Amino acid sequence: MDLATSSVVSPPLTQSLTPSRSGRRRTWQSRYARLLTVIDALVVVMTVFGTQLVWLGPGHSGVSAAPIDYTTVSAVLCVAWLAALTLWGTRLPRVVGHGVAEHRLVIAASFQLFGLVAMAAYLAGIDLSRGYFLLSLPVGTVALLSARSAARSWLVARRRKGDLSARVVLVGSPEENARVAGEILRQPGVGLTVVGVHTVDTEDGQSWTDSHARRLRRRLVELDADSVLVTGGGNLDAHDIRRIGWGLEPGRQHLIVAVNLTDVAGPRIHTRPVAGLPLVHVETPQYSTRQRVLKRAFDIVGAALLLMALSPVLLALAALVRLSGPGPILYRQERVGQGGVRFGMLKFRSMVDGADTRLSELLAAQGRDGTPLFKVDNDPRVTPIGKILRRYSLDEIPQLFNVLRGQMSLVGPRPQRDAEVAFYDDDARRRLIVRPGMSGLWQVSGRSALSWEDAIRLDLFYVENWSFVGDIVILLRTVRAVVAPGDTAH
């Protein structure tokens, strides 16, 4: 058997293969970058000139101690802002559509540009209007981030249909190919589409020869693929992988190497070449005092503001729960929190009084007793008002009091019951390192549709890779999940 047998495809991967698109242009990255350029230009121009119109009025306004007017300043500022977004690499293919790196670069480009403009105006003695200057920055930055988020949502939707994605051929052993293909299939929005497989023969001692390289190149043309993904280094050494890269067309075909690191976010990974070796440094998860204080301050301020803003809603919901039937308005359930400490989690009552006594009976009737995630399908204990509260997560609002008391956080792993914690292995117990949250990754990634294993995996990813920006992103996704809950919310 050849080292690279393109005709052999393991059965689990056949569903992932996509038909070849002959004549397909491989310039979707540049087209998408041009789309982002147009969006950025519209946002920047509307923001800067809109701020000038609102703050300075429609009349002609000159700059103090300078022979220019604000229209010229606005035009120059727009050009400089767009140039900064380009120079900071906010539209590069390795950035767009992946994590929060794109948003970080947009924020960095915007704030550093305005810092340079402020320094230049000060040194040149130009007296710019502080209101015009200070209003353009935050409004423009928020507008840019919102537009980029909308563009990313559109990109992910197209990728789920198989468009605007890199077409990759997997190279590795059958086991490695199946593992990587499975992860790609689970996340169709990441921008990778598996179109073929080259299986590495574990019994053949040959190295990667020119003949094998020619077969791979021919296969790339047949499948209209633009990337090769080496799924593991078990059967290919560093020299083999380098020769695979040499055989690719520069600028049009790309080499991707899967590192055996799972559930590690980008900020924790740093690559540094040492003596010709591309060493990957993975930082150990840690929560410094500064991070803990920042997260706690964010929880207190956020919970207090939300309670004040939602106080009329709280009163209205309390009245509806009271009218739904006998029983208390608030339901207090013991959950396991940070460090295994138990606390009473508050919710608006969404079930009939005494519902807990029927849980074991209903789980047994559905054949789900003795399993984690104690969810009952079509739960008869839920009241008509409770169905609405649970669908839109309105029953969770009283947990803001748990947040203020330090028992919970706005974002974190979902607190679970003693009976569910009993299913934890040593890995799952790492969920208890941080405070449980009102919302979290698994709540905005499928909610009740997720399996126990997927829910634990997402919570562990959050614990291992926490960041303040990540919390904000999860909260924004929570708002969207509450407004449009879909079929997975119940």
Buried (B, 14 or more C-beta within 10 A) or exposed (E): EBBBBBEEBBEBBEEBBBEBEEEEEBEBBEEBBEBBBEBBBEBBBBBBBBBBEEBBEEEEBEBEEBEEBBBEBBEEBBEBBBEBBBEBBBBBBEBBBEBBBBBBBBBEBBBEBBEEBBEEBEEEEBEBBEEBBBBBBEBBBBBBBEBBBEBBEEBBEBBEEBEBBBBBBBBBBBEBBBBBBEBBBEEBBBBBBBBBBBBBBEEEEEEBBEEBBEBBBEBBEBBBBBBBBBBBBEBBEEEBBEBBBEBBEEEEBBBBBBEEEEEBBEBBEEEEEEEEEEEEEEEEBEEEEEEEEEBBEBBBEBBEEBBEEBEEEBEEBBEBBBEBBEBEBBBEEEBBBBEEEBBEBBBBBBBBEEBEEBBEEBBEEEEBEEEBBBEBEEBEBBBEBBEBBBBBBBBBBBBBBBBBEBBBBBBBBBBBBEEBBEBBEEEBEBBBBBBBBBBBBBBBBBBBEBEEEBBBBBBBBBBBBBBEEBBBBBBBBBEEBBEEBEEEBB
